Amino acid sequence: MNLKILLPHKIFAEKTGVSRIIAETPEGAFGLLPHRLDCVAALAPGILVFETEAEGEVCLAVDEGILVKTGADVLVSVRNAIGGMDLGRLHEAVKREFLNLDEQEKSVRSVLAKLESGFMHRFAEFHRE
């Protein structure tokens, strides 16, 4: 398989000859082999594992995103990714970097929802006048 990992601002990794991929979704982990049917999956923050003959098993910490498999091509688009560490440090990076960001995002979204609600309420009152 051909694996391409995309971040919003660059291509994080591009690998060919990938024999298997393991990814984490909100429902749990799943694996991809070369002859699996095409699919799309939402990814949760966690560890993405892939294996090539040249590099062996490689582990990356990835933020939430999406995985798309079409034929032999697998495209992973995530907000952030970290590599080059041992598995224990990658797990810590996921907890520290990606899961905390989700809590901040929830807080920001809550504030924005309140602002939008207030704006819509004032706009409706203005429209009635």
Summary of the structure (lengths in Angstrom):
residues: 129
radius of gyration: 19.2
end to end distance: 62.4
largest distance: 71.0
contacts: 357
relative contact order: 0.16
helix: 33%
strand: 43%
